[in-house]
Amino acid sequence: WQTGLMDCCSDCGVCCCGLFCFPCLACQVARDMNECCLCGTTMAMRTLYRTRYNIPGSLCSDYCVSLFCLTCSVCQLKRDINQRKELGIF
């Protein structure tokens, strides 16, 4: 990952969106990944993204992050997507 799980200060806009309008952020992530809006918060989305960009990790870690810190998980995904778009590799 290009940012940490709780690296809120790297993009406060994403974190505010996740905190105050979580469904909107989840739909943005799903739209960016060309998936159904209902899939934006799932462990599968996180695992798909991690696999696509060869980010080290495991299914177990994806499950735990999605279970215990869902908002932070989706925020991390969106921050990473934004950074990859800026670099032109998304």
Secondary structure by P-SEA (a helix, b strand, c coil): cccccccccccaaaaaaaaccaaaaaaaaaaaacccccccccaaaaaaaaaaacccccaaaaaaaaaccaaaaaaaaaaaaaaaaaaccc
